[in-house]
Amino acid sequence: MPDPVAETILHNGVIRTMDEANPVAEALAVAGGKVVKVGNWTEVQTLRGEETNLIDLGGRMLMPGLIDFHVHLLSSMIARLHTTALDTADDFDAILHKIGAACTRGGGRDWVVANSYGALALRRMREPGALAALDAVSGGQPVVLQHLSGHGHFANSAALQIAGINAATPNPPDGEIVKDASGQPTGLLVESGAWAVTAAIPDLSAAGKAEAARASIAYLNSLGITGFADAAASLEMLEFYRTLDDAGALTCWAAFHLALSPTCSNYSADEAQSMRERRRELCGPHMNADFAKIFLDGVPSLRTAAMLAPYASAPDEAPVATSLTLDELTVAIADFDRDGIGVKVHAVGDRAIRMVLDAVEKVRCRNGRGGPQHQIAHGQFIAVVDIPRLAELNVLHDMCPPLWHPNSASRTHEAMVGTERYATVWPVRDILASGAAVVAASDWRTIAPDLDPWEAMCGLVTRRDPTGRHEGAHAPDQAVSVAEVLPLYTTNPAAAMRLGHRTGRLAPGLSADMIMLDRDLMTIDPLAIAQTKVLATWFEGRLVHGGI
């Protein structure tokens, strides 16, 4: 069959295709939403017709659209649009000032939800008087503050009362309602200890959520992202993005890790089973929900990540309990595995990471080695001896959020575990050298209010803070090259989403998902990667952001 006449030809550029068979080209032709030819101008211009749209790239770089494999997309956009913004560097007094300004005086009933606070504010929240101080500025209005990790909250007395939390309320499984010496709640809620409060926050209207879903896709496209995987998806979320897909407005490939496990949702067993059985019928043509999520531990900043050795900041503290035992985790993964569902397990501490690998090893023995790829989310504290097991067991390392360079959050983690142990985290070069499947992702909206893949890439290449606010480099021997980083945002996540045959590369027959940048990432100073601007984004050959 002869090649079709091109609808669009992009030429006079540096086209980095991520296709090993043809890594660099100067021209590319698109027809029917797909790439039909890649090569030099002489080769590609043969597909030019009378109505072909010619786009002169002006020597700029064109590459496949990025894929963010770990993002909390809808909830993060809702937070961006409808909550009070805090800076993770804010101290508690600064937060009180912002909350006071946001609250309606005189006992208003509307909730104020704010995020995200960091280590500086958390220290004050652990001290006596913090709850009274928040109550004093909120005028009886319920207030909830969220930690940057999403694993901790601080609520005022009005919010605690509405949620039914008092001195008699026991700690829920895998969580803590922090109490003072007299047994009264202090307002600090850890892990599932916050669920009663977050469940009490009035829900945004369906129209508001639909608008947030639409805005979230436009936001991704503006950053050069043409694919995403939501890390803890609900039935409602699928419905909103399905509506966009049916309308031709889902200009991203979308994967959803369903929150089917009791470790990450309050679904009843019947509700979870129904969503699992209906997962494919709920998806549109650009959606895939053959994934599930399990939480196994927490985060270092709250000392809830399950570590092999005690925390340097609390050497006498009892070891953190994981949300599931090894046997329970094995049974859960094996059940999903038999149904072709890949499981993303939140595991930060080295003990939790080892437990995931032990569980998957047992699953491979029970179900056979032909089951789906499973994933360790975060995994920064992986022990050296466990690195080879990732490839051996077909376990993907989902690296996020971008804490592989100095920033306020990584400094907090270092203070919790100690400098010596922190020097070994994020061994990216060693993991890549092991042959493991690896992706890099944002985990938006943890650690930062804005999603910025270019700063994250810069940090992987330099191991330095791209903003310059924090000095030094974290484990510079684990830095990787730009050529090694780009697959972590393109071909690797496409394969992990089971879409490697459709996107992630610019090659004939694949979707024309591509971005034009203001610089060539392969030739600039690596520190300049952080300032990269996306000039245009195409999804299935259609311009969805920017222009020439």
C-alpha positions as CSV (number, residue, x, y, z in Angstrom):
1,M,0.0,0.0,0.0
2,P,1.5,3.4,-0.9
3,D,2.2,6.0,1.8
4,P,-0.8,8.4,2.3
5,V,-0.6,12.0,1.4
6,A,0.6,13.9,4.6
7,E,-1.8,16.2,6.4
8,T,1.2,17.8,8.1
9,I,4.9,17.8,7.6
10,L,7.2,19.1,10.2
11,H,10.7,19.8,8.9
12,N,14.0,21.7,9.4
13,G,14.3,20.5,13.0
14,V,16.2,18.2,15.3
15,I,13.7,15.4,15.7
16,R,14.7,13.1,18.6
17,T,12.4,10.2,18.0
18,M,13.3,7.8,20.9
19,D,13.2,5.1,18.2
20,E,16.3,3.1,18.3
21,A,16.0,2.3,14.6
22,N,16.0,5.9,13.6
23,P,17.0,8.1,16.6
24,V,17.4,11.5,14.9
25,A,15.7,13.0,11.9
26,E,15.0,16.3,10.3
27,A,11.5,15.8,9.0
28,L,8.3,14.0,10.0
29,A,5.0,13.4,8.2
30,V,1.6,12.9,9.9
31,A,-1.6,11.6,8.5
32,G,-4.7,10.2,10.2
33,G,-3.3,11.1,13.6
34,K,-0.3,8.9,13.1
35,V,3.3,9.3,12.1
36,V,3.6,8.0,8.5
37,K,7.3,8.8,7.7
38,V,10.4,10.0,9.5
39,G,13.6,10.9,7.9
40,N,15.4,13.7,5.9
41,W,13.5,16.3,3.9
42,T,14.1,14.6,0.6
43,E,12.4,11.4,1.9
44,V,9.6,13.0,3.7
45,Q,8.6,15.7,1.2
46,T,7.5,12.9,-1.2
47,L,4.3,12.7,0.8
48,R,3.5,16.4,0.4
49,G,0.2,17.2,-1.3
50,E,-1.5,20.4,-2.3
51,E,-3.2,20.8,1.1
52,T,-0.3,19.5,3.3
53,N,0.4,21.8,6.2
54,L,4.1,22.6,6.3
55,I,5.6,23.5,9.7
56,D,9.1,24.8,9.7
57,L,10.6,23.9,13.1
58,G,13.3,26.5,12.7
59,G,16.0,24.2,13.9
60,R,14.2,23.5,17.2
61,M,13.9,20.1,18.9
62,L,10.9,17.9,18.4
63,M,10.4,14.8,20.6
64,P,7.6,12.5,21.8
65,G,5.2,13.9,24.3
66,L,6.1,13.2,27.9
67,I,4.2,10.7,30.0
68,D,3.7,11.2,33.8
69,F,3.4,7.7,35.2
70,H,2.5,8.7,38.8
71,V,0.2,11.7,39.3
72,H,-2.9,12.4,41.4
73,L,-4.4,14.4,38.6
74,L,-8.0,15.2,39.4
75,S,-7.5,15.8,43.2
76,S,-4.5,17.9,42.4
77,M,-6.3,20.1,40.0
78,I,-9.2,20.5,42.4
79,A,-6.7,21.5,45.1
80,R,-5.1,24.0,42.6
81,L,-8.4,25.6,41.8
82,H,-10.3,25.4,45.1
83,T,-7.9,25.4,48.1
84,T,-5.8,27.9,50.0
85,A,-2.2,27.7,48.8
86,L,0.6,27.3,51.4
87,D,4.3,27.2,50.8
88,T,6.2,24.2,52.1
89,A,8.7,26.6,53.5
90,D,6.1,28.5,55.5
91,D,6.5,28.5,59.3
92,F,3.4,28.0,61.4
93,D,2.9,31.8,62.0
94,A,2.9,32.4,58.2
95,I,0.3,29.7,57.8
96,L,-1.9,31.2,60.6
97,H,-1.8,34.5,58.7
98,K,-2.9,32.9,55.5
99,I,-5.7,30.9,57.2
100,G,-6.9,34.0,59.0
101,A,-7.2,35.8,55.8
102,A,-9.1,32.9,54.2
103,C,-11.6,32.4,56.9
104,T,-14.9,34.1,57.3
105,R,-15.3,35.6,60.7
106,G,-18.2,34.8,63.0
107,G,-18.4,31.0,62.7
108,G,-18.9,30.6,59.0
109,R,-19.7,27.1,57.9
110,D,-17.6,26.8,54.7
111,W,-14.5,24.7,55.1
112,V,-11.1,26.1,54.5
113,V,-8.7,23.4,53.1
114,A,-5.1,24.4,52.6
115,N,-2.0,22.7,51.3
116,S,0.8,22.0,51.6
117,Y,2.8,22.5,54.8
118,G,6.3,21.3,55.3
119,A,8.8,20.4,58.1
120,L,9.1,23.8,59.6
121,A,5.3,24.1,60.3
122,L,5.1,20.4,61.3
123,R,7.6,21.0,64.2
124,R,5.3,23.7,65.6
125,M,2.2,21.5,65.1
126,R,3.8,18.9,67.4
127,E,4.1,21.4,70.2
128,P,1.5,22.4,72.8
129,G,-0.7,25.3,71.8
130,A,-0.7,24.8,68.1
131,L,-4.4,23.8,68.0
132,A,-5.5,26.7,70.1
133,A,-3.5,29.1,67.8
134,L,-5.3,27.7,64.7
135,D,-8.7,27.9,66.4
136,A,-8.0,31.6,67.3
137,V,-7.6,32.7,63.6
138,S,-10.3,30.5,62.1
139,G,-13.3,32.0,63.9
140,G,-15.1,28.7,64.3
141,Q,-14.8,27.8,60.7
142,P,-13.6,24.2,60.0
143,V,-10.0,24.2,58.7
144,V,-7.8,21.3,57.4
145,L,-4.2,21.7,56.5
146,Q,-2.5,19.0,54.4
147,H,1.1,17.9,54.7
148,L,3.1,18.1,51.4
149,S,3.3,14.2,51.3
150,G,-0.5,13.9,51.6
151,H,0.1,11.5,54.5
152,G,-0.5,13.9,57.3
153,H,-3.1,16.6,58.2
154,F,-3.7,19.2,60.8
155,A,-7.3,20.1,61.7
156,N,-8.8,22.7,63.9
157,S,-11.3,22.0,66.7
158,A,-14.3,22.8,64.4
159,A,-13.2,20.2,61.9
160,L,-12.4,17.6,64.5
161,Q,-15.9,18.1,66.0
162,I,-17.7,17.7,62.7
163,A,-15.6,14.5,62.0
164,G,-16.5,13.1,65.4
165,I,-12.9,13.0,66.7
166,N,-12.5,13.5,70.4
167,A,-10.6,12.1,73.4
168,A,-12.5,8.8,73.1
169,T,-11.7,8.2,69.5
170,P,-9.3,5.3,69.0
171,N,-6.6,5.3,66.4
172,P,-7.7,3.7,63.2
173,P,-5.7,0.9,61.6
174,D,-2.5,2.2,60.1
175,G,-3.0,5.7,61.4
176,E,-2.8,8.0,64.4
177,I,-4.9,10.7,66.0
178,V,-2.2,12.4,68.0
179,K,-3.2,13.3,71.5
180,D,-1.7,15.4,74.3
181,A,-0.9,14.3,77.8
182,S,-4.5,14.7,78.9
183,G,-5.8,12.5,76.1
184,Q,-7.2,15.3,74.0
185,P,-6.6,15.4,70.2
186,T,-3.9,17.9,69.2
187,G,-5.2,18.4,65.7
188,L,-2.3,16.4,64.1
189,L,-3.6,13.4,62.1
190,V,-1.2,10.9,60.6
191,E,-2.0,8.5,57.7
192,S,-5.5,7.0,58.0
193,G,-6.0,9.1,61.2
194,A,-7.1,11.9,58.9
195,W,-9.7,9.9,56.9
196,A,-12.6,10.9,59.1
197,V,-11.8,14.5,58.7
198,T,-11.2,14.4,54.9
199,A,-14.4,12.4,54.5
200,A,-16.3,15.2,56.3
201,I,-15.2,17.9,53.9
202,P,-18.1,18.9,51.7
203,D,-17.8,17.5,48.2
204,L,-17.2,19.7,45.2
205,S,-20.1,19.7,42.8
206,A,-20.1,17.4,39.8
207,A,-19.8,20.5,37.5
208,G,-16.8,21.7,39.5
209,K,-15.1,18.3,39.2
210,A,-15.9,18.1,35.5
211,E,-14.3,21.5,35.0
212,A,-11.2,20.4,37.0
213,A,-10.9,17.3,34.9
214,R,-11.0,19.4,31.7
215,A,-8.5,21.9,33.2
216,S,-6.2,19.1,34.3
217,I,-5.7,17.9,30.7
218,A,-5.1,21.4,29.4
219,Y,-2.5,21.8,32.1
220,L,-0.7,18.6,31.2
221,N,-0.7,19.5,27.5
222,S,0.8,22.9,28.4
223,L,3.8,21.1,30.0
224,G,4.3,18.8,27.0
225,I,2.6,15.8,28.7
226,T,0.5,13.6,26.4
227,G,0.0,10.6,28.7
228,F,-0.5,10.1,32.4
229,A,-1.2,7.4,35.0
230,D,-3.3,8.3,38.0
231,A,-1.9,6.6,41.1
232,A,-5.2,6.2,43.1
233,A,-8.2,6.4,40.9
234,S,-11.9,6.2,41.8
235,L,-15.0,5.2,39.9
236,E,-16.1,8.8,39.8
237,M,-12.7,9.8,38.2
238,L,-13.1,7.3,35.5
239,E,-16.5,8.7,34.7
240,F,-15.2,12.3,34.4
241,Y,-12.4,11.4,32.1
242,R,-14.6,9.0,30.1
243,T,-16.9,12.0,29.4
244,L,-13.9,13.9,28.1
245,D,-12.8,11.0,26.0
246,D,-16.2,10.6,24.4
247,A,-16.2,14.3,23.5
248,G,-12.7,14.1,21.9
249,A,-11.3,16.3,24.7
250,L,-9.1,13.7,26.5
251,T,-5.9,14.8,24.7
252,C,-3.8,12.4,26.7
253,W,-3.4,8.6,27.0
254,A,-4.7,7.8,30.4
255,A,-4.0,4.9,32.8
256,F,-5.7,4.5,36.2
257,H,-4.5,2.6,39.2
258,L,-7.8,1.8,40.9
259,A,-8.0,2.3,44.6
260,L,-9.5,-1.1,45.2
261,S,-7.5,-2.0,48.3
262,P,-8.7,-1.1,51.8
263,T,-5.2,0.4,52.3
264,C,-6.1,3.3,50.1
265,S,-9.9,3.7,50.0
266,N,-13.1,3.2,52.0
267,Y,-14.9,1.2,49.3
268,S,-16.9,-1.7,50.6
269,A,-15.9,-5.2,49.3
270,D,-18.9,-5.2,47.0
271,E,-18.1,-1.7,45.6
272,A,-14.5,-2.6,44.9
273,Q,-15.5,-5.8,43.2
274,S,-18.0,-4.0,41.0
275,M,-15.5,-1.4,39.9
276,R,-13.0,-4.1,39.2
277,E,-15.4,-6.1,37.1
278,R,-16.5,-3.0,35.2
279,R,-13.1,-1.4,34.8
280,R,-12.9,-1.9,31.0
281,E,-16.4,-0.9,30.1
282,L,-15.8,2.3,32.1
283,C,-12.9,3.3,29.9
284,G,-12.9,5.2,26.6
285,P,-10.5,4.5,23.7
286,H,-7.6,6.4,25.3
287,M,-8.1,4.9,28.8
288,N,-6.8,1.8,30.5
289,A,-7.8,0.7,34.1
290,D,-6.0,-2.6,34.3
291,F,-4.0,-1.4,37.3
292,A,-4.6,-1.3,41.1
293,K,-3.0,0.5,44.1
294,I,-1.9,-0.7,47.5
295,F,-0.4,1.4,50.3
296,L,2.2,-0.6,52.3
297,D,3.9,2.2,54.3
298,G,4.1,5.9,54.7
299,V,6.7,8.6,54.4
300,P,10.0,9.4,56.1
301,S,9.0,13.0,57.1
302,L,6.3,11.6,59.4
303,R,8.5,8.5,60.4
304,T,5.8,6.2,58.9
305,A,8.0,4.7,56.1
306,A,9.0,1.1,57.1
307,M,12.7,1.0,57.5
308,L,15.1,-1.9,58.3
309,A,17.0,0.2,60.9
310,P,15.6,2.7,63.4
311,Y,15.2,6.4,62.4
312,A,18.3,8.4,63.4
313,S,15.8,11.1,64.7
314,A,14.0,8.6,66.9
315,P,16.4,5.6,67.6
316,D,14.2,4.2,70.4
317,E,10.9,4.4,68.5
318,A,9.2,1.1,67.8
319,P,9.5,-0.1,64.2
320,V,6.7,1.1,61.9
321,A,4.0,-1.5,61.2
322,T,3.2,-2.0,57.5
323,S,-0.4,-1.8,56.5
324,L,-0.4,-5.5,55.4
325,T,1.6,-8.5,56.5
326,L,3.8,-10.3,53.9
327,D,1.1,-13.1,53.6
328,E,-1.7,-10.5,53.2
329,L,0.3,-8.6,50.6
330,T,1.1,-11.8,48.7
331,V,-2.6,-12.8,48.6
332,A,-3.6,-9.4,47.4
333,I,-1.1,-9.2,44.6
334,A,-1.7,-12.8,43.6
335,D,-5.4,-12.1,43.3
336,F,-4.9,-9.1,41.0
337,D,-2.1,-10.9,39.1
338,R,-4.5,-13.7,38.1
339,D,-6.9,-11.1,36.7
340,G,-4.1,-9.4,34.6
341,I,-4.1,-6.4,36.8
342,G,-0.7,-4.8,37.5
343,V,-0.3,-3.6,41.1
344,K,1.4,-0.4,42.2
345,V,2.6,-0.7,45.8
346,H,3.5,2.4,47.7
347,A,6.7,1.4,49.4
348,V,9.3,4.0,50.5
349,G,11.3,2.4,53.3
350,D,13.8,-0.4,52.6
351,R,11.8,-2.9,54.7
352,A,8.6,-2.2,52.8
353,I,10.4,-2.4,49.5
354,R,11.9,-5.8,50.4
355,M,8.5,-7.0,51.5
356,V,7.0,-6.1,48.0
357,L,9.8,-8.0,46.3
358,D,9.3,-11.0,48.6
359,A,5.6,-10.9,47.9
360,V,6.0,-10.7,44.1
361,E,8.5,-13.5,44.2
362,K,5.9,-15.7,45.9
363,V,3.3,-14.6,43.4
364,R,5.6,-15.5,40.5
365,C,6.0,-19.0,42.0
366,R,2.3,-19.5,42.5
367,N,0.9,-17.9,39.3
368,G,3.8,-18.3,37.0
369,R,6.2,-15.7,35.6
370,G,4.0,-14.7,32.7
371,G,1.8,-12.4,34.8
372,P,1.6,-8.6,34.5
373,Q,4.4,-6.3,35.5
374,H,4.0,-5.0,39.1
375,Q,5.4,-1.7,40.5
376,I,7.1,-0.3,43.5
377,A,6.1,3.4,43.8
378,H,8.7,5.7,45.2
379,G,11.2,3.1,46.4
380,Q,14.0,5.5,47.1
381,F,15.5,3.6,50.1
382,I,15.9,0.4,48.2
383,A,18.7,-1.7,49.7
384,V,21.7,-2.5,47.4
385,V,21.1,-6.2,47.6
386,D,17.5,-5.8,46.4
387,I,18.3,-3.8,43.2
388,P,18.9,-6.9,41.0
389,R,15.5,-8.4,42.1
390,L,13.6,-5.7,40.2
391,A,14.5,-7.0,36.8
392,E,14.5,-10.7,38.0
393,L,10.9,-10.4,39.1
394,N,9.6,-7.9,36.4
395,V,8.9,-5.2,39.0
396,L,8.9,-1.6,37.7
397,H,10.6,1.1,39.8
398,D,8.3,4.1,39.7
399,M,10.6,6.9,40.9
400,C,8.7,9.8,42.4
401,P,8.4,12.5,43.6
402,P,11.5,14.3,42.4
403,L,13.5,14.2,45.6
404,W,16.7,13.0,44.0
405,H,18.3,16.4,44.4
406,P,18.5,18.8,47.4
407,N,15.3,20.5,48.3
408,S,13.3,21.2,51.4
409,A,11.5,17.9,51.4
410,S,14.7,15.8,50.8
411,R,16.5,17.7,53.6
412,T,13.7,16.7,55.9
413,H,14.1,13.1,54.9
414,E,17.8,13.3,55.6
415,A,17.2,14.7,59.0
416,M,14.8,11.8,59.8
417,V,17.1,9.0,58.7
418,G,20.5,10.5,59.2
419,T,23.1,11.7,56.7
420,E,24.9,8.4,56.3
421,R,21.8,6.5,55.3
422,Y,20.4,9.3,53.2
423,A,23.6,9.3,51.1
424,T,22.5,5.9,49.6
425,V,18.9,6.9,48.5
426,W,17.8,7.3,44.9
427,P,20.6,5.0,43.4
428,V,19.3,5.8,39.9
429,R,22.4,4.8,38.0
430,D,22.7,1.5,39.8
431,I,19.1,0.7,39.2
432,L,19.3,1.5,35.5
433,A,22.6,-0.6,35.2
434,S,20.7,-3.6,36.7
435,G,18.4,-3.7,33.7
436,A,15.3,-2.9,35.7
437,A,12.4,-1.2,34.1
438,V,12.3,2.4,35.4
439,V,10.1,5.5,35.0
440,A,10.4,8.9,36.6
441,A,7.2,10.8,37.6
442,S,5.9,13.8,39.5
443,D,3.5,12.4,42.2
444,W,1.8,15.8,41.7
445,R,0.7,17.5,43.9
446,T,3.1,16.3,46.6
447,I,6.2,18.5,47.4
448,A,5.2,21.3,45.1
449,P,2.1,23.1,43.9
450,D,3.3,23.1,40.2
451,L,4.1,20.1,38.1
452,D,7.5,20.7,36.4
453,P,9.0,17.7,34.5
454,W,11.9,19.8,33.3
455,E,13.2,20.6,36.8
456,A,12.9,17.0,37.7
457,M,14.9,15.9,34.6
458,C,17.5,18.5,35.4
459,G,17.8,17.1,38.9
460,L,18.3,13.5,37.6
461,V,21.1,14.7,35.3
462,T,22.9,17.0,37.8
463,R,21.7,15.8,41.2
464,R,21.6,19.5,42.1
465,D,18.7,21.8,43.0
466,P,17.6,23.3,39.7
467,T,16.3,26.4,41.5
468,G,19.6,27.1,43.2
469,R,17.9,27.5,46.6
470,H,19.7,24.5,48.1
471,E,23.4,24.0,47.8
472,G,25.4,20.9,47.0
473,A,24.6,17.7,45.1
474,H,23.0,14.6,46.3
475,A,25.0,11.4,45.5
476,P,26.4,12.9,42.2
477,D,27.9,9.4,41.4
478,Q,24.2,8.4,40.7
479,A,23.6,11.1,38.1
480,V,22.6,9.9,34.7
481,S,22.8,11.4,31.2
482,V,20.1,13.2,29.3
483,A,20.0,10.2,26.9
484,E,19.3,7.9,29.8
485,V,16.7,10.2,31.3
486,L,14.5,10.8,28.3
487,P,13.2,7.1,28.1
488,L,12.1,7.5,31.7
489,Y,9.5,10.0,30.5
490,T,8.6,8.5,27.1
491,T,9.3,4.9,26.0
492,N,9.4,3.4,29.5
493,P,6.1,4.7,30.8
494,A,4.4,4.0,27.5
495,A,5.5,0.4,27.9
496,A,4.4,0.3,31.5
497,M,0.9,1.6,30.5
498,R,0.8,-1.2,27.9
499,L,0.9,1.4,25.1
500,G,4.4,0.9,23.7
501,H,2.9,-0.1,20.4
502,R,0.9,3.1,20.2
503,T,2.9,6.0,21.7
504,G,6.2,6.9,23.4
505,R,8.2,7.1,20.1
506,L,8.0,9.0,16.9
507,A,7.9,6.1,14.4
508,P,5.7,5.1,11.5
509,G,2.4,3.7,12.6
510,L,2.5,5.3,16.1
511,S,0.4,8.1,17.4
512,A,1.7,11.6,16.5
513,D,2.1,12.7,20.1
514,M,4.9,15.2,20.1
515,I,6.3,18.4,21.5
516,M,8.4,21.2,20.2
517,L,10.9,22.7,22.7
518,D,12.8,26.0,22.8
519,R,16.1,24.1,23.2
520,D,17.8,20.9,22.3
521,L,18.1,19.0,25.5
522,M,21.0,16.9,24.2
523,T,23.4,19.8,23.5
524,I,22.7,22.4,26.2
525,D,24.3,22.8,29.7
526,P,22.4,20.3,31.8
527,L,21.5,23.0,34.3
528,A,19.6,24.8,31.6
529,I,17.2,21.8,31.2
530,A,15.1,23.3,34.1
531,Q,14.3,26.4,32.0
532,T,12.9,24.4,29.1
533,K,9.7,25.8,27.5
534,V,7.2,23.8,25.5
535,L,6.3,25.8,22.4
536,A,3.8,23.4,21.0
537,T,2.1,20.1,21.9
538,W,0.4,17.7,19.4
539,F,-1.8,14.8,20.4
540,E,-2.7,12.3,17.6
541,G,-1.4,14.9,15.2
542,R,-3.7,17.6,16.5
543,L,-2.2,20.8,18.0
544,V,-3.5,21.0,21.6
545,H,-1.1,23.6,23.0
546,G,0.9,26.5,21.7
547,G,1.9,26.9,18.1
548,I,4.5,28.0,15.6
